[in-house]
Amino acid sequence: MSDELRKGQAVNLALATAAFAITFWAWNLIGPLAGSYSRQLGLSPTQTSLLVAIPVLVGSLGRIPIGMLADRLGGRLMFAIVCAVTIVPVLFVGWVDSYGWLLFWGFLLGVGGTSFAVGIPFVNAWYAPERRGFATGVFGAGMGGTALSAFLTPRLVESAGRMQTHVMMAAALAVMAVVMLLFSRNSPAWKPSTAPALPRMREAVKIKATWQCAFLYAVAFGGFVAFSTYLPALLQNVYGFSQTGAGLRDAGFSIAAVAARPLGGVLSDKVGPARVLLVSFAGTAVMALVLAFDPPPEIPAGACFVLMALFLGLGTGGVFALVARLVEPSRVGTVTGLVGAAGGLGGYFPPLVMGVVYSATGAYVIGYVLLAATALAALLYTRKAFTSASTTGGGAVAR
């Protein structure tokens, strides 16, 4: 490894992680305020779940073209573009007061969630293959932006007002865009892809690992996104917490998942991504079944949510360690866009299902059982499709 490559690793990984955190905070501005939107606009549980889920849609599907653009233009420029473009919906979400306009601007707010497809190829290019699990795991900790949003957004709105809070968020995005342009740089090992976008997309779709990792990420990251966005509403509905109280607990959930993600990447480097994923999905299934019995708050319910977050975080780190092992570097951006889109879509539908289930039954039991069944299916698929090539090297080989 060249000295130039080694010297640039830490600073560019740190900057990418910070940009990811800021854009993810913006992406999750609506979820922590779901309770107040519901009360102010007289929304049903189904309407509230749609409002919470709508940014996830663009944040998911938008990762496909953004991933391809990252392959062509590089992460430095694309991070700045995503930060700058996200400013517009952030400001309008803070200004409008009708359900229809909130849905419209919330839909566009999803642009912030596409930054993931920029960061994965950006940090991958700075690290050797045997260290990419670590790199993508640390970068993935930027999803702690959802924890920042859950903890700080309700408090900022209470103290400064909704519009002022969104203006502060827009200013942070502007600063981050400038910082990325001035201080980050693309890896010397990175080369822009000059192939047309559609052929690259077709090639990525033909790679078996794309579909394998897309399914696994839809369960792991989708589960995280679904709970991090919908948990405040769930906690208020079931346990009667205040908006700030629910936000505090949602922040705890997100922090647990964020802390576990780099651990999942590091463990994948050591024992193999498949083993990490098996633990992740088994733990998620068990916690979902426990929560289906509607346990009392804090202990055991709070502990179960935190443990579920830890298991899901391990899984998100494990999946992209798997991507780094199975996909050649020149295609990582495009594959990441597809896998990331699947993960985001995995987080789009559960809040809608939970809202419908709660409206129909007054409880979330069916939703938890569906989550347990999905996690079990992912576990069985992982066990069938992958095997650890080495207990020390952590290789994963597709069957």
C-alpha atoms as a printed R data frame, in Angstrom:
    type eleno elety resid chain resno       x       y       z
1   ATOM     1    CA   MET     A     1   0.000   0.000   0.000
2   ATOM     2    CA   SER     A     2   1.378   3.439  -0.960
3   ATOM     3    CA   ASP     A     3   2.125   6.099   1.658
4   ATOM     4    CA   GLU     A     4  -0.292   8.459  -0.122
5   ATOM     5    CA   LEU     A     5  -3.099   5.945   0.249
6   ATOM     6    CA   ARG     A     6  -2.293   5.218   3.900
7   ATOM     7    CA   LYS     A     7  -2.095   8.894   4.876
8   ATOM     8    CA   GLY     A     8  -5.467   9.753   3.388
9   ATOM     9    CA   GLN     A     9  -7.447   6.892   4.887
10  ATOM    10    CA   ALA     A    10  -8.367   8.253   8.312
11  ATOM    11    CA   VAL     A    11  -9.332  11.790   7.314
12  ATOM    12    CA   ASN     A    12 -11.428  10.732   4.329
13  ATOM    13    CA   LEU     A    13 -13.166   7.986   6.282
14  ATOM    14    CA   ALA     A    14 -13.954  10.506   9.036
15  ATOM    15    CA   LEU     A    15 -15.284  13.113   6.586
16  ATOM    16    CA   ALA     A    16 -17.406  10.564   4.735
17  ATOM    17    CA   THR     A    17 -18.863   9.308   8.015
18  ATOM    18    CA   ALA     A    18 -19.674  12.878   9.116
19  ATOM    19    CA   ALA     A    19 -21.379  13.661   5.797
20  ATOM    20    CA   PHE     A    20 -23.349  10.425   6.037
21  ATOM    21    CA   ALA     A    21 -24.488  11.320   9.567
22  ATOM    22    CA   ILE     A    22 -25.626  14.835   8.594
23  ATOM    23    CA   THR     A    23 -27.575  13.662   5.553
24  ATOM    24    CA   PHE     A    24 -29.158  10.832   7.540
25  ATOM    25    CA   TRP     A    25 -30.249  13.306  10.205
26  ATOM    26    CA   ALA     A    26 -31.947  15.321   7.469
27  ATOM    27    CA   TRP     A    27 -33.482  12.151   6.027
28  ATOM    28    CA   ASN     A    28 -35.069  11.356   9.404
29  ATOM    29    CA   LEU     A    29 -36.454  14.786  10.295
30  ATOM    30    CA   ILE     A    30 -40.098  13.714  10.039
31  ATOM    31    CA   GLY     A    31 -40.101  10.503  12.114
32  ATOM    32    CA   PRO     A    32 -39.264  12.043  15.518
33  ATOM    33    CA   LEU     A    33 -42.071  14.583  15.046
34  ATOM    34    CA   ALA     A    34 -44.670  12.046  13.894
35  ATOM    35    CA   GLY     A    35 -46.705  12.423  17.072
36  ATOM    36    CA   SER     A    36 -47.052  16.197  16.773
37  ATOM    37    CA   TYR     A    37 -47.876  15.986  13.054
38  ATOM    38    CA   SER     A    38 -50.529  13.389  13.838
39  ATOM    39    CA   ARG     A    39 -52.144  15.555  16.519
40  ATOM    40    CA   GLN     A    40 -51.927  18.839  14.610
41  ATOM    41    CA   LEU     A    41 -53.280  17.443  11.346
42  ATOM    42    CA   GLY     A    42 -55.675  14.864  12.831
43  ATOM    43    CA   LEU     A    43 -53.982  11.925  11.078
44  ATOM    44    CA   SER     A    44 -54.954   8.280  11.395
45  ATOM    45    CA   PRO     A    45 -52.257   5.708  12.275
46  ATOM    46    CA   THR     A    46 -52.130   4.686   8.611
47  ATOM    47    CA   GLN     A    47 -51.677   8.297   7.435
48  ATOM    48    CA   THR     A    48 -48.961   8.848  10.044
49  ATOM    49    CA   SER     A    49 -47.092   5.716   8.963
50  ATOM    50    CA   LEU     A    50 -47.228   6.871   5.322
51  ATOM    51    CA   LEU     A    51 -45.831  10.284   6.281
52  ATOM    52    CA   VAL     A    52 -43.002   8.638   8.233
53  ATOM    53    CA   ALA     A    53 -42.221   6.155   5.457
54  ATOM    54    CA   ILE     A    54 -42.368   8.469   2.425
55  ATOM    55    CA   PRO     A    55 -38.775   9.836   2.652
56  ATOM    56    CA   VAL     A    56 -37.527   6.246   2.684
57  ATOM    57    CA   LEU     A    57 -38.874   5.680  -0.827
58  ATOM    58    CA   VAL     A    58 -36.627   8.199  -2.593
59  ATOM    59    CA   GLY     A    59 -33.799   7.481  -0.183
60  ATOM    60    CA   SER     A    60 -34.031   3.871  -1.365
61  ATOM    61    CA   LEU     A    61 -34.645   4.011  -5.094
62  ATOM    62    CA   GLY     A    62 -32.467   7.101  -5.478
63  ATOM    63    CA   ARG     A    63 -29.449   5.086  -4.373
64  ATOM    64    CA   ILE     A    64 -29.394   3.322  -7.733
65  ATOM    65    CA   PRO     A    65 -28.651   6.376  -9.939
66  ATOM    66    CA   ILE     A    66 -26.591   8.012  -7.178
67  ATOM    67    CA   GLY     A    67 -24.431   4.887  -6.911
68  ATOM    68    CA   MET     A    68 -23.797   4.969 -10.663
69  ATOM    69    CA   LEU     A    69 -22.962   8.684 -10.516
70  ATOM    70    CA   ALA     A    70 -20.543   7.980  -7.669
71  ATOM    71    CA   ASP     A    71 -18.739   5.460  -9.889
72  ATOM    72    CA   ARG     A    72 -18.442   8.112 -12.590
73  ATOM    73    CA   LEU     A    73 -17.931  11.392 -10.665
74  ATOM    74    CA   GLY     A    74 -16.357  10.218  -7.422
75  ATOM    75    CA   GLY     A    75 -17.471  10.470  -3.819
76  ATOM    76    CA   ARG     A    76 -15.991  13.904  -3.105
77  ATOM    77    CA   LEU     A    77 -18.215  15.702  -5.605
78  ATOM    78    CA   MET     A    78 -21.263  13.510  -5.062
79  ATOM    79    CA   PHE     A    79 -21.256  14.028  -1.294
80  ATOM    80    CA   ALA     A    80 -21.278  17.786  -1.873
81  ATOM    81    CA   ILE     A    81 -24.110  17.508  -4.404
82  ATOM    82    CA   VAL     A    82 -26.296  15.341  -2.151
83  ATOM    83    CA   CYS     A    83 -25.793  17.701   0.797
84  ATOM    84    CA   ALA     A    84 -26.618  20.751  -1.318
85  ATOM    85    CA   VAL     A    85 -29.710  19.282  -2.981
86  ATOM    86    CA   THR     A    86 -31.113  18.069   0.355
87  ATOM    87    CA   ILE     A    87 -31.218  21.654   1.651
88  ATOM    88    CA   VAL     A    88 -34.315  22.481  -0.426
89  ATOM    89    CA   PRO     A    89 -36.716  19.822   0.919
90  ATOM    90    CA   VAL     A    90 -35.358  20.344   4.456
91  ATOM    91    CA   LEU     A    91 -36.442  23.980   4.353
92  ATOM    92    CA   PHE     A    92 -39.870  23.279   2.843
93  ATOM    93    CA   VAL     A    93 -40.679  20.440   5.253
94  ATOM    94    CA   GLY     A    94 -40.094  22.939   8.033
95  ATOM    95    CA   TRP     A    95 -42.377  25.511   6.428
96  ATOM    96    CA   VAL     A    96 -45.474  23.735   5.075
97  ATOM    97    CA   ASP     A    97 -48.461  22.837   7.281
98  ATOM    98    CA   SER     A    98 -50.676  20.623   5.119
99  ATOM    99    CA   TYR     A    99 -50.556  16.839   4.891
100 ATOM   100    CA   GLY     A   100 -50.331  16.854   1.094
101 ATOM   101    CA   TRP     A   101 -47.368  19.227   0.970
102 ATOM   102    CA   LEU     A   102 -45.635  17.365   3.789
103 ATOM   103    CA   LEU     A   103 -45.917  14.175   1.743
104 ATOM   104    CA   PHE     A   104 -44.542  15.938  -1.349
105 ATOM   105    CA   TRP     A   105 -41.539  17.543   0.334
106 ATOM   106    CA   GLY     A   106 -41.038  14.520   2.559
107 ATOM   107    CA   PHE     A   107 -40.771  12.452  -0.616
108 ATOM   108    CA   LEU     A   108 -37.963  14.726  -1.867
109 ATOM   109    CA   LEU     A   109 -36.353  14.712   1.580
110 ATOM   110    CA   GLY     A   110 -35.386  11.164   0.703
111 ATOM   111    CA   VAL     A   111 -32.475  12.558  -1.354
112 ATOM   112    CA   GLY     A   112 -30.527  12.738   1.908
113 ATOM   113    CA   GLY     A   113 -30.796   8.982   2.299
114 ATOM   114    CA   THR     A   114 -28.994   8.354  -0.995
115 ATOM   115    CA   SER     A   115 -25.627   9.413   0.467
116 ATOM   116    CA   PHE     A   116 -25.037   5.827   1.518
117 ATOM   117    CA   ALA     A   117 -24.492   4.813  -2.111
118 ATOM   118    CA   VAL     A   118 -21.825   7.525  -2.368
119 ATOM   119    CA   GLY     A   119 -19.905   6.605   0.758
120 ATOM   120    CA   ILE     A   120 -19.473   2.862   0.354
121 ATOM   121    CA   PRO     A   121 -17.433   2.994  -2.896
122 ATOM   122    CA   PHE     A   122 -15.676   6.150  -1.654
123 ATOM   123    CA   VAL     A   123 -14.285   4.499   1.502
124 ATOM   124    CA   ASN     A   124 -13.788   1.099  -0.181
125 ATOM   125    CA   ALA     A   125 -11.329   2.654  -2.597
126 ATOM   126    CA   TRP     A   126  -9.160   3.891   0.282
127 ATOM   127    CA   TYR     A   127  -8.685   0.458   1.889
128 ATOM   128    CA   ALA     A   128  -7.246  -2.924   0.954
129 ATOM   129    CA   PRO     A   129  -9.799  -5.751   0.594
130 ATOM   130    CA   GLU     A   130  -8.944  -7.301   3.960
131 ATOM   131    CA   ARG     A   131  -9.730  -3.972   5.705
132 ATOM   132    CA   ARG     A   132 -12.914  -3.041   3.894
133 ATOM   133    CA   GLY     A   133 -15.166  -4.656   6.458
134 ATOM   134    CA   PHE     A   134 -13.661  -2.265   9.017
135 ATOM   135    CA   ALA     A   135 -13.941   0.729   6.667
136 ATOM   136    CA   THR     A   136 -17.551   0.152   5.643
137 ATOM   137    CA   GLY     A   137 -18.464  -0.621   9.244
138 ATOM   138    CA   VAL     A   138 -17.021   2.662  10.526
139 ATOM   139    CA   PHE     A   139 -18.618   4.580   7.675
140 ATOM   140    CA   GLY     A   140 -21.921   2.859   8.392
141 ATOM   141    CA   ALA     A   141 -21.813   4.305  11.910
142 ATOM   142    CA   GLY     A   142 -22.874   7.510  10.192
143 ATOM   143    CA   MET     A   143 -26.385   6.126  10.281
144 ATOM   144    CA   GLY     A   144 -26.183   7.474  13.829
145 ATOM   145    CA   GLY     A   145 -27.576  10.599  12.203
146 ATOM   146    CA   THR     A   146 -30.946   8.985  12.883
147 ATOM   147    CA   ALA     A   147 -30.064   8.869  16.591
148 ATOM   148    CA   LEU     A   148 -29.088  12.536  16.515
149 ATOM   149    CA   SER     A   149 -32.395  13.340  14.864
150 ATOM   150    CA   ALA     A   150 -34.426  11.243  17.297
151 ATOM   151    CA   PHE     A   151 -32.750  12.825  20.326
152 ATOM   152    CA   LEU     A   152 -32.215  16.436  19.204
153 ATOM   153    CA   THR     A   153 -34.946  17.251  16.689
154 ATOM   154    CA   PRO     A   154 -37.896  17.194  19.158
155 ATOM   155    CA   ARG     A   155 -35.886  19.230  21.669
156 ATOM   156    CA   LEU     A   156 -34.783  21.781  19.097
157 ATOM   157    CA   VAL     A   157 -38.353  22.153  17.865
158 ATOM   158    CA   GLU     A   158 -39.611  22.675  21.422
159 ATOM   159    CA   SER     A   159 -36.968  25.279  22.213
160 ATOM   160    CA   ALA     A   160 -36.469  27.087  18.894
161 ATOM   161    CA   GLY     A   161 -39.466  26.185  16.711
162 ATOM   162    CA   ARG     A   162 -39.915  23.872  13.740
163 ATOM   163    CA   MET     A   163 -38.900  26.313  11.000
164 ATOM   164    CA   GLN     A   164 -35.811  27.477  12.902
165 ATOM   165    CA   THR     A   165 -34.754  23.866  13.484
166 ATOM   166    CA   HIS     A   166 -34.979  23.117   9.774
167 ATOM   167    CA   VAL     A   167 -32.988  26.261   8.945
168 ATOM   168    CA   MET     A   168 -30.229  25.040  11.283
169 ATOM   169    CA   MET     A   169 -30.290  21.665   9.548
170 ATOM   170    CA   ALA     A   170 -30.028  23.353   6.142
171 ATOM   171    CA   ALA     A   171 -27.035  25.378   7.365
172 ATOM   172    CA   ALA     A   172 -25.316  22.214   8.604
173 ATOM   173    CA   LEU     A   173 -25.818  20.605   5.199
174 ATOM   174    CA   ALA     A   174 -24.361  23.653   3.438
175 ATOM   175    CA   VAL     A   175 -21.293  23.612   5.679
176 ATOM   176    CA   MET     A   176 -20.829  19.879   5.099
177 ATOM   177    CA   ALA     A   177 -21.022  20.320   1.317
178 ATOM   178    CA   VAL     A   178 -18.257  22.948   1.430
179 ATOM   179    CA   VAL     A   179 -16.128  20.847   3.788
180 ATOM   180    CA   MET     A   180 -16.310  17.841   1.458
181 ATOM   181    CA   LEU     A   181 -15.278  19.942  -1.530
182 ATOM   182    CA   LEU     A   182 -12.380  21.600   0.288
183 ATOM   183    CA   PHE     A   183 -10.955  18.843   2.476
184 ATOM   184    CA   SER     A   184 -11.896  15.417   1.104
185 ATOM   185    CA   ARG     A   185 -10.436  13.739  -1.952
186 ATOM   186    CA   ASN     A   186 -10.982  10.600  -3.923
187 ATOM   187    CA   SER     A   187  -8.591   7.725  -3.357
188 ATOM   188    CA   PRO     A   188  -5.562   7.568  -5.694
189 ATOM   189    CA   ALA     A   189  -6.643   3.968  -6.322
190 ATOM   190    CA   TRP     A   190 -10.075   5.079  -7.574
191 ATOM   191    CA   LYS     A   191 -10.642   5.381 -11.300
192 ATOM   192    CA   PRO     A   192 -13.849   6.871 -12.734
193 ATOM   193    CA   SER     A   193 -16.079   4.477 -14.590
194 ATOM   194    CA   THR     A   194 -16.479   5.543 -18.193
195 ATOM   195    CA   ALA     A   195 -18.912   2.813 -19.229
196 ATOM   196    CA   PRO     A   196 -22.489   3.937 -20.001
197 ATOM   197    CA   ALA     A   197 -24.842   3.731 -17.026
198 ATOM   198    CA   LEU     A   198 -27.415   1.271 -18.348
199 ATOM   199    CA   PRO     A   199 -24.895  -1.399 -19.415
200 ATOM   200    CA   ARG     A   200 -23.249  -1.085 -15.980
201 ATOM   201    CA   MET     A   201 -26.632  -1.521 -14.373
202 ATOM   202    CA   ARG     A   202 -27.362  -4.598 -16.473
203 ATOM   203    CA   GLU     A   203 -23.968  -6.061 -15.549
204 ATOM   204    CA   ALA     A   204 -24.588  -5.428 -11.842
205 ATOM   205    CA   VAL     A   205 -28.027  -7.038 -12.037
206 ATOM   206    CA   LYS     A   206 -26.463 -10.163 -13.547
207 ATOM   207    CA   ILE     A   207 -24.107 -10.580 -10.572
208 ATOM   208    CA   LYS     A   208 -25.538 -13.196  -8.223
209 ATOM   209    CA   ALA     A   209 -24.066 -11.454  -5.190
210 ATOM   210    CA   THR     A   210 -26.127  -8.340  -5.975
211 ATOM   211    CA   TRP     A   211 -29.394 -10.175  -5.393
212 ATOM   212    CA   GLN     A   212 -28.100 -12.173  -2.462
213 ATOM   213    CA   CYS     A   213 -26.850  -9.108  -0.619
214 ATOM   214    CA   ALA     A   214 -29.934  -7.081  -1.593
215 ATOM   215    CA   PHE     A   215 -32.215  -9.560   0.169
216 ATOM   216    CA   LEU     A   216 -30.043  -9.745   3.282
217 ATOM   217    CA   TYR     A   217 -29.694  -5.972   3.466
218 ATOM   218    CA   ALA     A   218 -33.428  -5.480   3.005
219 ATOM   219    CA   VAL     A   219 -33.899  -7.446   6.220
220 ATOM   220    CA   ALA     A   220 -31.004  -6.027   8.262
221 ATOM   221    CA   PHE     A   221 -30.946  -2.372   7.248
222 ATOM   222    CA   GLY     A   222 -34.643  -2.350   6.403
223 ATOM   223    CA   GLY     A   223 -35.399  -3.455   9.939
224 ATOM   224    CA   PHE     A   224 -33.229  -0.672  11.333
225 ATOM   225    CA   VAL     A   225 -34.795   2.027   9.136
226 ATOM   226    CA   ALA     A   226 -38.325   0.840   9.860
227 ATOM   227    CA   PHE     A   227 -37.863   0.973  13.625
228 ATOM   228    CA   SER     A   228 -35.769   4.131  13.726
229 ATOM   229    CA   THR     A   229 -38.468   6.025  11.809
230 ATOM   230    CA   TYR     A   230 -41.611   4.430  13.257
231 ATOM   231    CA   LEU     A   231 -40.526   3.656  16.825
232 ATOM   232    CA   PRO     A   232 -41.489   7.097  18.231
233 ATOM   233    CA   ALA     A   233 -45.072   6.628  17.010
234 ATOM   234    CA   LEU     A   234 -45.158   3.024  18.256
235 ATOM   235    CA   LEU     A   235 -43.915   3.985  21.721
236 ATOM   236    CA   GLN     A   236 -46.462   6.777  22.001
237 ATOM   237    CA   ASN     A   237 -49.295   4.498  20.866
238 ATOM   238    CA   VAL     A   238 -48.444   1.488  23.051
239 ATOM   239    CA   TYR     A   239 -46.752   2.936  26.124
240 ATOM   240    CA   GLY     A   240 -48.036   6.514  26.166
241 ATOM   241    CA   PHE     A   241 -44.622   8.181  26.153
242 ATOM   242    CA   SER     A   242 -44.339  11.881  25.351
243 ATOM   243    CA   GLN     A   243 -42.809  12.933  22.040
244 ATOM   244    CA   THR     A   244 -39.475  13.777  23.674
245 ATOM   245    CA   GLY     A   245 -39.566  10.601  25.787
246 ATOM   246    CA   ALA     A   246 -40.212   8.475  22.721
247 ATOM   247    CA   GLY     A   247 -37.487  10.348  20.852
248 ATOM   248    CA   LEU     A   248 -34.988   9.663  23.635
249 ATOM   249    CA   ARG     A   249 -35.715   5.933  23.492
250 ATOM   250    CA   ASP     A   250 -35.578   5.946  19.693
251 ATOM   251    CA   ALA     A   251 -32.164   7.590  19.952
252 ATOM   252    CA   GLY     A   252 -31.058   4.748  22.239
253 ATOM   253    CA   PHE     A   253 -32.243   2.230  19.638
254 ATOM   254    CA   SER     A   254 -30.321   4.000  16.868
255 ATOM   255    CA   ILE     A   255 -27.153   4.377  18.949
256 ATOM   256    CA   ALA     A   256 -27.143   0.649  19.697
257 ATOM   257    CA   ALA     A   257 -27.438  -0.197  15.992
258 ATOM   258    CA   VAL     A   258 -24.789   2.368  15.058
259 ATOM   259    CA   ALA     A   259 -22.346   0.994  17.626
260 ATOM   260    CA   ALA     A   260 -22.923  -2.549  16.381
261 ATOM   261    CA   ARG     A   261 -22.415  -1.776  12.676
262 ATOM   262    CA   PRO     A   262 -18.628  -1.263  12.744
263 ATOM   263    CA   LEU     A   263 -18.391  -4.234  15.103
264 ATOM   264    CA   GLY     A   264 -20.208  -6.275  12.449
265 ATOM   265    CA   GLY     A   265 -17.663  -5.169   9.869
266 ATOM   266    CA   VAL     A   266 -14.663  -5.943  12.085
267 ATOM   267    CA   LEU     A   267 -16.046  -9.344  13.093
268 ATOM   268    CA   SER     A   268 -16.709 -10.100   9.427
269 ATOM   269    CA   ASP     A   269 -13.037  -9.479   8.666
270 ATOM   270    CA   LYS     A   270 -12.116 -11.965  11.396
271 ATOM   271    CA   VAL     A   271 -14.721 -14.768  11.311
272 ATOM   272    CA   GLY     A   272 -16.551 -14.203   8.029
273 ATOM   273    CA   PRO     A   273 -19.660 -12.191   7.100
274 ATOM   274    CA   ALA     A   274 -21.898 -15.277   6.973
275 ATOM   275    CA   ARG     A   275 -21.381 -16.085  10.640
276 ATOM   276    CA   VAL     A   276 -22.082 -12.504  11.642
277 ATOM   277    CA   LEU     A   277 -25.309 -12.542   9.621
278 ATOM   278    CA   LEU     A   278 -26.457 -15.806  11.177
279 ATOM   279    CA   VAL     A   279 -26.124 -14.294  14.656
280 ATOM   280    CA   SER     A   280 -27.822 -11.090  13.500
281 ATOM   281    CA   PHE     A   281 -30.915 -12.730  12.054
282 ATOM   282    CA   ALA     A   282 -31.284 -15.273  14.869
283 ATOM   283    CA   GLY     A   283 -31.173 -12.523  17.485
284 ATOM   284    CA   THR     A   284 -33.606 -10.326  15.574
285 ATOM   285    CA   ALA     A   285 -36.138 -13.147  15.278
286 ATOM   286    CA   VAL     A   286 -35.987 -13.922  19.003
287 ATOM   287    CA   MET     A   287 -36.378 -10.270  20.043
288 ATOM   288    CA   ALA     A   288 -39.332  -9.773  17.675
289 ATOM   289    CA   LEU     A   289 -41.124 -12.776  19.167
290 ATOM   290    CA   VAL     A   290 -40.575 -11.482  22.705
291 ATOM   291    CA   LEU     A   291 -41.960  -8.050  21.740
292 ATOM   292    CA   ALA     A   292 -45.012  -9.698  20.179
293 ATOM   293    CA   PHE     A   293 -46.154 -10.549  23.719
294 ATOM   294    CA   ASP     A   294 -46.395  -6.804  24.493
295 ATOM   295    CA   PRO     A   295 -44.012  -6.808  27.504
296 ATOM   296    CA   PRO     A   296 -43.925  -3.916  30.006
297 ATOM   297    CA   PRO     A   297 -41.871  -0.820  29.081
298 ATOM   298    CA   GLU     A   298 -38.178  -0.348  29.833
299 ATOM   299    CA   ILE     A   299 -37.519  -3.901  31.118
300 ATOM   300    CA   PRO     A   300 -38.031  -6.127  29.273
301 ATOM   301    CA   ALA     A   301 -39.437  -4.162  26.291
302 ATOM   302    CA   GLY     A   302 -36.734  -1.488  26.272
303 ATOM   303    CA   ALA     A   303 -33.992  -4.078  26.619
304 ATOM   304    CA   CYS     A   304 -35.489  -6.084  23.739
305 ATOM   305    CA   PHE     A   305 -35.534  -3.036  21.455
306 ATOM   306    CA   VAL     A   306 -31.889  -2.274  22.275
307 ATOM   307    CA   LEU     A   307 -30.841  -5.883  21.698
308 ATOM   308    CA   MET     A   308 -32.757  -5.972  18.420
309 ATOM   309    CA   ALA     A   309 -30.925  -2.816  17.351
310 ATOM   310    CA   LEU     A   310 -27.589  -4.454  18.198
311 ATOM   311    CA   PHE     A   311 -28.430  -7.529  16.131
312 ATOM   312    CA   LEU     A   312 -29.644  -5.459  13.168
313 ATOM   313    CA   GLY     A   313 -26.519  -3.293  13.365
314 ATOM   314    CA   LEU     A   314 -24.295  -6.364  13.240
315 ATOM   315    CA   GLY     A   315 -26.189  -7.484  10.144
316 ATOM   316    CA   THR     A   316 -25.770  -4.191   8.296
317 ATOM   317    CA   GLY     A   317 -22.021  -4.329   8.874
318 ATOM   318    CA   GLY     A   318 -21.896  -7.953   7.792
319 ATOM   319    CA   VAL     A   319 -23.740  -7.447   4.505
320 ATOM   320    CA   PHE     A   320 -21.355  -4.831   3.145
321 ATOM   321    CA   ALA     A   321 -18.342  -6.784   4.271
322 ATOM   322    CA   LEU     A   322 -19.865  -9.489   2.080
323 ATOM   323    CA   VAL     A   323 -20.281  -7.039  -0.830
324 ATOM   324    CA   ALA     A   324 -16.643  -5.990  -0.522
325 ATOM   325    CA   ARG     A   325 -15.541  -9.635  -0.760
326 ATOM   326    CA   LEU     A   326 -17.790 -10.746  -3.604
327 ATOM   327    CA   VAL     A   327 -17.827  -7.712  -5.941
328 ATOM   328    CA   GLU     A   328 -14.860  -6.251  -7.814
329 ATOM   329    CA   PRO     A   329 -14.031  -2.616  -6.846
330 ATOM   330    CA   SER     A   330 -15.015  -1.067 -10.194
331 ATOM   331    CA   ARG     A   331 -18.581  -2.287  -9.728
332 ATOM   332    CA   VAL     A   332 -18.998  -1.620  -6.022
333 ATOM   333    CA   GLY     A   333 -20.744   1.735  -6.513
334 ATOM   334    CA   THR     A   334 -23.407   0.365  -8.833
335 ATOM   335    CA   VAL     A   335 -23.927  -2.781  -6.759
336 ATOM   336    CA   THR     A   336 -24.045  -0.684  -3.590
337 ATOM   337    CA   GLY     A   337 -26.777   1.446  -5.153
338 ATOM   338    CA   LEU     A   338 -28.873  -1.638  -5.860
339 ATOM   339    CA   VAL     A   339 -28.222  -3.270  -2.495
340 ATOM   340    CA   GLY     A   340 -28.775   0.021  -0.677
341 ATOM   341    CA   ALA     A   341 -32.039   0.532  -2.531
342 ATOM   342    CA   ALA     A   342 -33.192  -2.882  -1.385
343 ATOM   343    CA   GLY     A   343 -32.259  -2.004   2.180
344 ATOM   344    CA   GLY     A   344 -34.178   1.226   2.035
345 ATOM   345    CA   LEU     A   345 -37.221  -0.422   0.509
346 ATOM   346    CA   GLY     A   346 -36.997  -2.984   3.278
347 ATOM   347    CA   GLY     A   347 -37.538  -0.061   5.638
348 ATOM   348    CA   TYR     A   348 -40.341   1.532   3.593
349 ATOM   349    CA   PHE     A   349 -43.034  -1.109   3.868
350 ATOM   350    CA   PRO     A   350 -42.900  -2.181   7.557
351 ATOM   351    CA   PRO     A   351 -44.120   1.193   8.924
352 ATOM   352    CA   LEU     A   352 -47.050   1.032   6.502
353 ATOM   353    CA   VAL     A   353 -47.809  -2.523   7.619
354 ATOM   354    CA   MET     A   354 -47.505  -1.564  11.282
355 ATOM   355    CA   GLY     A   355 -49.849   1.391  10.780
356 ATOM   356    CA   VAL     A   356 -52.469  -0.752   9.062
357 ATOM   357    CA   VAL     A   357 -52.120  -3.519  11.657
358 ATOM   358    CA   TYR     A   358 -52.508  -1.083  14.544
359 ATOM   359    CA   SER     A   359 -55.523   0.582  12.930
360 ATOM   360    CA   ALA     A   360 -57.206  -2.801  12.423
361 ATOM   361    CA   THR     A   361 -56.293  -4.565  15.672
362 ATOM   362    CA   GLY     A   362 -55.138  -1.939  18.152
363 ATOM   363    CA   ALA     A   363 -51.855  -3.860  18.635
364 ATOM   364    CA   TYR     A   364 -48.622  -4.641  16.788
365 ATOM   365    CA   VAL     A   365 -48.503  -8.405  17.362
366 ATOM   366    CA   ILE     A   366 -48.926  -9.353  13.694
367 ATOM   367    CA   GLY     A   367 -46.173  -6.938  12.677
368 ATOM   368    CA   TYR     A   368 -43.693  -8.440  15.130
369 ATOM   369    CA   VAL     A   369 -44.535 -11.979  14.018
370 ATOM   370    CA   LEU     A   370 -43.968 -10.996  10.373
371 ATOM   371    CA   LEU     A   371 -40.584  -9.520  11.319
372 ATOM   372    CA   ALA     A   372 -39.587 -12.721  13.140
373 ATOM   373    CA   ALA     A   373 -40.614 -14.842  10.150
374 ATOM   374    CA   THR     A   374 -38.652 -12.632   7.741
375 ATOM   375    CA   ALA     A   375 -35.527 -12.729   9.909
376 ATOM   376    CA   LEU     A   376 -35.794 -16.513  10.138
377 ATOM   377    CA   ALA     A   377 -36.073 -16.746   6.341
378 ATOM   378    CA   ALA     A   378 -32.935 -14.605   5.993
379 ATOM   379    CA   LEU     A   379 -31.119 -16.826   8.476
380 ATOM   380    CA   LEU     A   380 -32.002 -19.987   6.566
381 ATOM   381    CA   TYR     A   381 -30.999 -18.422   3.256
382 ATOM   382    CA   THR     A   382 -27.643 -17.248   4.649
383 ATOM   383    CA   ARG     A   383 -26.938 -20.715   5.982
384 ATOM   384    CA   LYS     A   384 -27.762 -22.280   2.617
385 ATOM   385    CA   ALA     A   385 -26.063 -19.768   0.313
386 ATOM   386    CA   PHE     A   386 -22.790 -19.018   2.093
387 ATOM   387    CA   THR     A   387 -20.029 -20.822   3.881
388 ATOM   388    CA   SER     A   388 -17.028 -19.469   5.730
389 ATOM   389    CA   ALA     A   389 -13.854 -20.251   3.795
390 ATOM   390    CA   SER     A   390 -11.686 -19.734   6.844
391 ATOM   391    CA   THR     A   391 -12.289 -19.281  10.550
392 ATOM   392    CA   THR     A   392  -9.479 -16.721  10.696
393 ATOM   393    CA   GLY     A   393  -9.535 -15.023   7.309
394 ATOM   394    CA   GLY     A   394 -13.286 -14.569   7.264
395 ATOM   395    CA   GLY     A   395 -13.738 -15.348   3.605
396 ATOM   396    CA   ALA     A   396 -17.256 -15.852   2.309
397 ATOM   397    CA   VAL     A   397 -17.856 -17.893  -0.784
398 ATOM   398    CA   ALA     A   398 -21.113 -17.837  -2.739
399 ATOM   399    CA   ARG     A   399 -22.467 -21.263  -3.505
